[in-house]
């Protein structure tokens, strides 16, 4: 795995901390655009970074459409200057009223969400109509993950017709997420993606032939991003997320996707309890704990260290090199899953040319800002 850049002086960084290497971040954004072929094809997901400054860097490079999963992320995107937002989450309960508030607060923002059931479609339409506004809805298509969405067919057609016929909502196209496609071999991944997406395209063509408007398909995630980028269908909007920072998981699973890790966790040695153990201030309150124990973070400077214990505020490494480390020494680790790691930190420390140059608030790490 790629080694992390150096930090010339970490004395001003309270650990555990998340650090972002600005030059790598910019290189990863530019690589996204290069793979897409044009920034207008992109609708990147902000869930990985949740940070205004990252969005502003993307806007500067011509990426004007963005995707999110929470209203806090949607509000962060607006505050960063985004004028076209897809909230890729099915709205239920209080989120229906929040959607109305969002639309009336930001009437000039193109705003859409996803749906896969008749009841929320009707409730959302009634609430929007009562407020004198509307919202675009993308039909959430299930391509095999079976997390949300409906498979193409009669039920999907009925739901899309309901969207088209319901006051207060307008048909905005399809949301086609395929996060279950994790084939390491790119050709195998392409074959699996195409097998499902070809059905989606045929379904889209069927609806269009019947007079229904399907203006876009927000397609894929990080792993399938380069597969969709190869397609010429002008309605496809590419939706990578993790590759702005990249992490140990994607870096290991997908060798064809060359995005160097642009974010790391900075941790310090707090104890040397035995001759072969080093204890760090990196508990699971500072790095995502959804990967299995022992694989939650990778240390380029200690690649063979075994992670034998993790608690809320401690991570214990077992290594023959323990004697090289003393309390106060700094280590940099690459999270295996960077997206939830970002949400554990109020700020990220920005490094450029080895120097600490800024701090960025992780503005949408919570579920709400004001809406």
N, C-alpha and C positions, 0 to 999 in steps of 0.2 A: 504493500500500500504506500501511496505517496507520503513522504515525510512532511511534517508541518514546517512552515517558515519559523524563523526565530523572532523572539521579542527581545529587544536590546535591554530593556529595563522594565521588569514586571512589578517593581516595588509599589506602583500606584494602583495596582489591580488587586482588589480584595477577592480572595478565593473562598469557595469555588466560584468561578466566573465563566461566562461564555464570551469568547473572543471571535471577532470576524476579521479576516484578512481582506482588506478592501481590494487589493489588486486581483486576487483570485476571484472575488465576488464579481468584479467587472468582467473578468475573462469568462466566467461562466455565463453571465448574461449575454455577452457577445457570442458565445458558442451556441446558446439557445437560438439566437437570431440567425446565425449562420446555418444551423440545421433546418430551421423553419424556412429559410430562403428569403423571408421578408418579415419585419416586425408586425405587419398588419395581420399575419396569420396566427399570431399568438394571443392566447388568453391565459396567462400563467396563474397558477393558484398561489395565493399569499399565505397559506397555512403554515408553510415552512418557516418563514421569517417573521411574519406578523408586525412588520416594521415600516413606518412611513418612508424612511430614508431609502430603503431598498426599492420601494415602489417609485420614488422620485427618480432614482437612477434608471429604472426601466422606462419611465415616461420620457426621459431625456433621449433615450435611444429609439423612441417611436412606438413603444408598446403601450397602446392606449386602452385596450380592453383587458379586464382582470376578473378573476374568479376568487370566491371565498366560501367559507362554510358557516360563518356566524355573523350576527349583526354587528358585533364589535369590529370584526374584520372589514365588513362593508363600510362602516363609518370611518375606519382608519383609511380605507382606500379613497373615500370622498375627500377627506382632509388632506390627503397627499396629492389630490388633483385629478383623480380618475373620474371620468364621466360616463363610463359604460361598465356596469358591474353585474355579474351573474353570481347570485347566492345559491350555490349548488347544494341545497338542502331542502328537504320537504318541510313546508311550514305547517305547524299545528299549534293548538293551544294559544298561549299569549303571543307567539311569534306572528300570528295573523294580524293582531292589532299593531305589533311592532312594524310589520311590513307597511301597513297604512301610514303609520307615523313617519317611516323612512321616506315613502313616496311623497308625502305632503311637505316634509322638511326639505327634501332635495328634489323638487319637481323637474329640474332640468337634467337629472341623471337618468340615463337609460338603465333600467333596473329589471332584472328577471330572477326567477327562482325555479325550482324543480317541483314536480308533482307526480304521483303514481297512484292516486286513489280519488274516487269521485267526491267523497265528503269534503275533504279540505279544498278541493277545487271550487265547490259550490260556496263553502264558507268564505273563502278568500275573495271570490267574485262578489258576494253580497257585501262584504266589508268594504271593498274598494269602491263599489258602486255607491254605497251610502256616503262615502267620503268624496265622491265626485272625481275619482281618479281610477287608474287601472295599473296592472302589472303584467309583464310578459311571463308566461309559464313555458318551461321546457319539459316535455314528457321524459321522465326518467326511464331509460331503457336498460333492462337487465340482460347482460350478455354472458351470464354464467357465474358471476360472483354470488348472486342470491343474497345480497345485502339490502338493497333497495331496488325499486324499479319493476317494470313489467316486461315480459318477453314480447317480441314482436308477434302480432297476430290480431285476432278479433278484439280481445280485451283492450289492447293498446290502441287499436283504431277507435274504439268507442270512447276511450278517455281523451284522445286527441280531438275527436269531434266535440266532446263536451267542453273542452277548453275553447274551441272555436265558437261555440254557441253560447257561452256563459258571459253575461255582462260583467265588466270589471276585470276580466282577464283576457289576454290575447295570446294566440299560439306563437311561441318564439322558436320552436324547433325541438331538437332532441338533446338530451344529456346522455352521453354514451361513455360511461366509465368502466374500465376493465382492469381493476387493480389485482385481479387474480392471475393475470398473465405474467409469470415470473420466470419464463424459460431463459436460461443463461445464454443459449445459442440464439443468435439473432435471427437466423433463418427459421428455426422452430418457433420463435416468438412471433415472427411475421405470419407464418402459416396459421397459428392459433388466432391471432388478431383478425386476420382476413376472413377466416372461416365464419366468425360471428359478425364482423362488420359488413360483409357482403349481404347478409340477411337484413341488416339495418338499412342499407342502401336500397335494397329491393322494396322494403316496406315504405321507405321515404318516397320512392318513385311511385308506388301505388297510391299513396295519399295525395301526392301532387297531381296525379292523373285524374283524381276525383275532385280536384278543385281546391284542395286544402293547401295552405301556405306553410311550408317547412323551411324557414329562412336560413337556419344554421344547424350544425351538429357540433356541439362542444364535446370533443372526442379525446379519450385516453387520459393517461396520467404520465408520470415520469418514464416508466419502463417502456410504454408503447409510443411515447412521443416521437422518436425517430421513425417508427413504422408509419404513423399517420402523416408525418412530414413528407414522406415519399409520394403521397397520393396527390392527385391534381384537382380533386373535387373542391371547387371554390367555397362551398358552404362549410367546410371543416374548419373549426377553430381549435388550435392545438393548445393543450392544457397541462404542460409540465409543472411540477411544483418543487420537488426536493433538489433538483439539480442546481438551483441558485447557490445553495450551500454545499450540497452533496453530503453524504455520510458514509459510515462504514458498511452499512447494508447494501446500498446501491453500488458503492464502489467495489464490493466483493462479488455481487450477483451478476452485474452487467458489464463485462470487460469491454464491450463495444462502445460504452458511453463514457467518454474521457472528460470527466469533470473533476478537477482536483478539489479536495475538501477545502472549503473556504471558511469553515467555522470549526472551532475546537472548544473544549472545556479546559480551563486552566485550573490546576489543583496543586496543593502543596503537601509535602510530607509533614505529618503531625506526630508520628511515632515510629520507632523501630522496635516492635515488641519482641522479636526473636532475631536470630542471626540471618534468617532467610525470609523475613517478612518486613514489608514497608506499608504503613497505614497512611492513607490520603484523606483529605477533607472533601471527598467526593461521594457523598451518599446518594440514595435514589431520590432525594429532594433536589438534586442538581443535574442529574443525567437520566434520560428516559429508562424506565425499568421494565418496559414491555418486552424487550428481548430477554432470552433466558439468562439466568445468572452466569457470569463468566464471559459473556459476550456483549455487554452493554457499552463498552468503550474499548478502543484500541489505542495503545500507547506506542507510537513509532520508535521512541527511544528505548522502550522495554518490550519488544514484540513477543518475547517468550514468557513474560510474566504471567502467572496463573492468578486469576481473580478468585480468591477462596472465600471471601466474606464481604457482604455489603449490607449496611444498615442505613438509617435515615441520614446520618452525617459522616459515615466512614466507608471507605473501600480498602480492603486489605489485599495486597499483592504478595504472592510468594515467588521469590526469584533468587537465584544464586548470586545476583548482582546487588542484593540488598545493601551490602556493605559500602557501596558507592554513594549511598544517599543518606542525608542527615535531615533532621527536622528543619523545615523552612525551605528546603529545595523545591523547585518548581518542575512540574511535568505537564505536558500538553497531551490531551487525548482526543481522538476522533469519536464522537458518539456513533453508535450503531444506528440509532434512529434519531435524527436531528430535529424533526418537527415537534414532538412533545418535549424535547429538551429545551427548545426555544421558549416554550410556555412556562418553564420553571424559573426563568430569569427575568427580572424587571428591566434590566438594561443589558446591552452587549457592548463590549469594549472593542473599539475599532482600531486595527493595527494597519499601518501603511509604511512600507520601507523599514520595518522593524520597530517603528515608534508608535506609541499610543497617541492617536490623533483626535479621537472623539469618543463619545458615548451615545448610543442610540437607544431610545426607549422601545421596548417591545410592547408597542402601544395597544395591541389587541389581544394580549395574552389572556385577558379576562373575558367573560361572556357578554359584558356590556360596557359601553363607555358612557353615553347619555341616553341612547334609545333602547 
